[in-house]
Amino acid sequence: MPSSRVGGGPRRAERAACPRSVAVVMGTRPEIIKMSPIIRALQASGQEFYTVFTGQHHSYDLSRVFFRQLRLPSPEFSLRVGSGTHAEETAKILVGVEKVLTKERPSVVLVEGDTNTVLGGALAAAKLGVPCAHVEAGLRSNDRRMPEEINRVLVDHLADFLFAPTDEARNNLIREGLPDGKIHVVGNTIVDAVKENLVLASETRLNIRAARGPFALLTLHREENVDDPARLKRIVRGVELVSRKTGLPVVYPMHPRTRKRCAQFSISFPTGVFLLFPLDYLRFLKLESTASIVLTDSGGVQEEACILKVPCVTLRDNTERPETVEVGANVVAGTRPDNILRSTETMLRRRRDWPNPFGDGKAAVRIVGTITSGHK
């Protein structure tokens, strides 16, 4: 599909492509967050790079606000993929990224995480013979029903650089037969991002009445949870129990997917759950940092809560972030209402003195140093 160039400066097609440039491919807001420290490290290093934003799920105009808020350069290429089935999204991303890479001839392509953008970007790079670096490699839920798990496994087996956040992630890669020489344990860029963006978040204002005292923060969006009416009803019932039994208001910036499914399935959130429209990242980060507890099905929120020393209850049957459970920051509750309540009560009593398992906040510098040195 055709891409549109949206950045300033001379068009790269009008001059020789730079064989040492780095292509940073992103498609969702969590990817922008986790790539933001890498973009800043690339800027600081003087390394030539450009960004390709696929626009998976969101319009470019909405995402442009996100780039501006995090004080990142606007993407130089926008594919405007939008929403669709997994096949539709991946195909559009593959075609669009391939066209950019064919014209730009970068020395390496950077992708992060487990979305269709990551798979499409890695496939395009592999088929063109361009080295690919996977940031956050080696995460495994061991649940192949999750589209994200399929994407993680495939991209790890395509990539030339595997930037694992932890030793546990490295061990997952070794077990799958991937060469140790490709694997670099660098920490997780979410630590870098939280440290950098908390400074920006401190400048934002929250005007949320339910968050003026102790409160629970809810995030809920995963396909396996919200597209299954029975499962979604169990989670809503569990959240109701949490609010009623603990006395904590539950603040929920409601994901558009969940809002749509609740209307479709005639499911209502009870009194005690305060529904908000989705928040920008800095307001959400500030809200998250002040919560008494977080209930979530998001992998990134599990990591952020761990780093911020906020107890977490995961509303899933498994997690690809087992390190958060091992250090005592998180418990996997599943979706049974009584388990959700019991897990919440347990975590509210837990001391917030667990260690951060995701590194020292210098992952981005290590990643940029590795890909720019040519070391594999």
Secondary structure by P-SEA (a helix, b strand, c coil): cbbbbcccccccccccccccbbbbbbccaaaaaaaaaaaaaaaaacccbbbbbccccccaaaaaaaaaaacccccccccccccccaaaaaaaaaaaaaaaaaaccccccccccccaaaaaaaaaaaaaccbbbbccccccccccccaaaaaaaaaaaaccccccccaaaaaaaaaaccccccccccccaaaaaaaaaaaaaaaccccccccccbbbbbbbbcccccccaaaaaaaaaaaaaaaaaacbbbbbcccaaaaaaaaaacccccccccccccccaaaaaaaaaaccbbbbccaaaaaaaaaacbbbbbccccccccccccccccccccccaaaaaaaaaaaaaccccccccccccaaaaaaaaaaaaccc
